[in-house]
Amino acid sequence: MIELKKAKSMALLEDLEALDIIKIIRKEIPPKPPGKLSDMFAGSLTTQEADDFNEYVRKSRDEWERDI
């Protein structure tokens, strides 16, 4: 991996590649995910689905509190 400090550096490397002196192996850089998970998943549930899920979680927690 090489960090280029100037924009013209890439052009120089490409010229060296064109002269068959070096070979540039380009590595795909995956897109950076949003900073927060809440941003990444915002809008993935409808309001009704979110309400149903919250109700399910509330009922599940109530079951944990009961004496067995």
N, C-alpha and C positions, 0 to 999 in steps of 0.2 A: 504494500500500500504506500502511496506517495501523497503527501499533502502539497498541493500547488499554492504558492504564495502570490503569484501574479497571474492575471487572466491570459496573458500571451504564452504562458508556459505550456498550456494544453496544445496550442497551435504548433509550438516547437516539437513537442512529443509526437504529434500527428505527422509532422514533416519527417521525423526520424523513422516513423513507422512506414511512411510512403517510400522511403529510401531502402526499406527492408533491413534496417539496422536494429530496430527493436520491434517487439510486438506488444500492443496494448491489450490487456485482458480486462475487459470492462465487467465490473461486478454490479449486479442489480442491487440498488439500495431500496428496501421496502419502504413504503410511505410511513411516515411517523404517525402513530395513533394520537388522537386528541389527548391532552394532558390529563383529563379526569375521566374515569369510567362513566360517570353520570353524563358527560358530554357525548361519549361514544354511543351510549344506549338510549339517549333521550329520544322519546317518541316511538320506541319499539313496542310499547304496550298501549292499547287504547285505555281511556279513562275507566271504562267498565272492567276491563281485564285487571287493571291495577287495583281497583276497589275490591274485586273478587279475591285477588291474591292477598291483599291486606286483611280481609275478613278471615280467610283461611289461616293466615299466620296468627291472628288474634285468637281464634278458636284453638289452634294447636298449643299456644302458650297457656291458655286456660286449662288445658288438659294436663300440662306439666305440673301445675299448681295443686291439683286435686290430690287428696290422700288416698293411697291404695292400701 
